[in-house]
Amino acid sequence: MAERLVTFEKDGAIGVVTLRRPEKFNALDIPMLRALETALDEAELAEGVRVVLIRGEGKGFCAGGDVEAWGAMSAADFQVQWVRYGHRVFDRLARLRQPTIAVLSGHALGGGLELAAACDFRVAESRVKLGFPETSIGVVPGWSGTQRAVRRFGAQAVRRMALGGEILQAAEALALGVVDRVVDSGKAFDEARAWGEKIAERGPLATEAAKLMIAVAEGEENAAATEVLASGFIALTGDLKAGVGAFKAKQKPAFSRS
């Protein structure tokens, strides 16, 4: 069986999703996006995993969308198969129930920075560069580089990268709030893991609920979050137990509002 392009591994309370296309600096194509979606599903369902790290194998975190993968697409295919599908996968990451940390041990450019932006936190090594260079080849950020990135980093930081073409060094990205921590080369994964272990010590249900409420305030979630939080509350009540029990017994439920 061919080696998977994106893998999920569980190590205690920490889950690790790894992009495994190092010869292309983990540039994303359709098979990579599909593999990422599958790995995120595995992470969501993994019992006991409270924090998920996203990292790239080799020297790069993610070089963005593979130009060879989308360059020959028709306008219609580019819109639907590339942009819309990429959005779906990145939204999946942004809405993962566990807190997520992007491990930037290599450059994060274009779609790679959009991938990092979909995570809750970003740890970057000091040599890392970040930016949205898409307009230099006549396209625009398509996986929420002008939407989620603006909400999370601020419009001016995104303007500097997407309009001005600035490639940020890690220290400047830290000052602008694009990354949360900067560490020495070779230290990003250890730093992210240690941070993840501290997060994992906190109440898991409270942490997940807090993440969801922040997402609502940020505009990342809305209707679905309301139903998730309400349903979770109802699932703990005596009314639900009475209703399910009566349904199974084919009787009228006796609700007690307990």
Backbone hydrogen bonds, N-H to C=O, Kabsch-Sander energy under -0.5 kcal/mol:
donor,donor_aa,acceptor,acceptor_aa,energy
7,T,18,T,-2.0
9,E,16,V,-2.1
11,D,14,I,-3.2
14,I,11,D,-1.7
15,G,51,V,-2.9
16,V,9,E,-3.0
17,V,53,L,-3.2
18,T,7,T,-2.4
18,T,16,V,-0.5
19,L,55,R,-2.7
20,R,5,L,-3.6
24,K,21,R,-1.9
25,F,22,P,-1.8
26,N,21,R,-2.8
27,A,24,K,-1.4
28,L,64,G,-3.0
33,L,29,D,-2.6
34,R,30,I,-2.6
35,A,31,P,-2.3
36,L,32,M,-2.5
37,E,33,L,-2.4
38,T,34,R,-2.1
39,A,35,A,-2.3
40,L,36,L,-2.4
41,D,37,E,-1.9
42,E,38,T,-2.1
43,A,39,A,-2.2
44,E,40,L,-2.5
45,L,41,D,-1.7
46,A,42,E,-1.0
46,A,43,A,-0.5
49,V,46,A,-1.4
50,R,13,A,-2.7
50,R,48,G,-0.6
51,V,13,A,-1.6
52,V,99,P,-2.4
53,L,15,G,-3.2
54,I,101,I,-2.6
55,R,17,V,-2.6
56,G,103,V,-0.5
57,E,19,L,-2.7
60,G,57,E,-0.6
61,F,107,H,-0.9
62,C,107,H,-1.8
63,A,25,F,-1.7
66,D,28,L,-3.2
67,V,65,G,-0.6
69,A,66,D,-1.5
70,W,66,D,-1.2
71,G,67,V,-2.9
73,M,70,W,-1.6
78,F,74,S,-3.0
79,Q,75,A,-2.1
80,V,76,A,-2.3
81,Q,77,D,-1.6
82,W,77,D,-1.3
83,V,78,F,-2.5
84,R,79,Q,-1.9
85,Y,80,V,-1.1
86,G,82,W,-2.3
87,H,83,V,-2.3
88,R,84,R,-2.0
89,V,85,Y,-2.2
90,F,86,G,-2.5
91,D,87,H,-2.9
92,R,88,R,-1.7
93,L,89,V,-1.7
94,A,90,F,-2.6
95,R,91,D,-1.9
96,L,93,L,-1.6
101,I,52,V,-2.2
102,A,121,F,-2.9
103,V,54,I,-3.2
104,L,102,A,-0.9
104,L,123,V,-3.2
105,S,103,V,-1.5
108,A,129,K,-2.3
109,L,62,C,-1.4
110,G,131,G,-2.6
112,G,109,L,-2.7
113,L,110,G,-0.7
114,E,110,G,-2.0
115,L,111,G,-2.1
116,A,112,G,-1.9
117,A,113,L,-2.5
118,A,114,E,-1.1
119,C,116,A,-1.4
120,D,100,T,-0.7
121,F,100,T,-1.7
123,V,102,A,-2.6
124,A,122,R,-0.5
124,A,181,R,-2.9
125,E,104,L,-2.4
126,S,183,V,-2.3
128,V,125,E,-2.1
130,L,168,L,-2.3
131,G,108,A,-1.4
136,S,133,P,-1.9
137,I,134,E,-2.1
138,G,135,T,-1.2
139,V,134,E,-1.7
147,Q,144,S,-0.5
149,A,144,S,-2.1
151,R,147,Q,-2.2
152,R,148,R,-2.3
153,F,149,A,-3.0
154,G,149,A,-0.5
154,G,150,V,-1.9
158,V,154,G,-1.5
159,R,155,A,-2.7
160,R,156,Q,-2.3
161,M,157,A,-1.3
162,A,158,V,-3.6
163,L,159,R,-2.2
164,G,159,R,-2.3
166,E,160,R,-2.7
168,L,130,L,-2.9
168,L,166,E,-0.6
170,A,126,S,-0.6
170,A,128,V,-1.1
173,A,169,Q,-2.6
174,L,170,A,-2.2
175,A,171,A,-1.8
176,L,172,E,-1.7
177,G,173,A,-0.5
177,G,174,L,-1.0
178,V,173,A,-2.5
179,V,173,A,-1.1
180,D,122,R,-2.4
181,R,122,R,-1.5
183,V,124,A,-2.3
187,K,184,D,-1.9
191,E,187,K,-2.4
192,A,188,A,-2.8
193,R,189,F,-2.7
194,A,190,D,-2.4
195,W,191,E,-2.3
196,G,192,A,-2.8
197,E,193,R,-2.4
198,K,194,A,-1.5
199,I,195,W,-2.2
200,A,196,G,-2.4
201,E,197,E,-0.7
201,E,198,K,-0.7
202,R,199,I,-1.6
207,T,203,G,-2.6
208,E,204,P,-2.3
209,A,205,L,-2.4
210,A,206,A,-2.7
211,K,207,T,-2.4
212,L,208,E,-2.1
213,M,209,A,-2.5
214,I,210,A,-2.3
215,A,211,K,-2.1
216,V,212,L,-1.7
217,A,213,M,-2.1
218,E,214,I,-2.0
219,G,215,A,-0.8
219,G,216,V,-0.9
220,E,215,A,-2.3
221,E,215,A,-1.4
226,T,222,N,-2.0
227,E,223,A,-1.9
228,V,224,A,-2.5
229,L,225,A,-2.7
230,A,226,T,-2.2
231,S,227,E,-2.6
232,G,228,V,-2.3
233,F,229,L,-1.8
234,I,230,A,-2.5
235,A,231,S,-2.2
236,L,232,G,-0.5
236,L,233,F,-1.4
237,T,234,I,-1.9
241,K,237,T,-1.3
242,A,238,G,-2.7
243,G,239,D,-2.6
244,V,240,L,-2.9
245,G,241,K,-2.4
246,A,242,A,-2.4
247,F,243,G,-2.2
248,K,244,V,-2.3
249,A,245,G,-1.9
250,K,246,A,-0.6
250,K,247,F,-0.8
251,Q,246,A,-2.9
255,F,253,P,-0.7
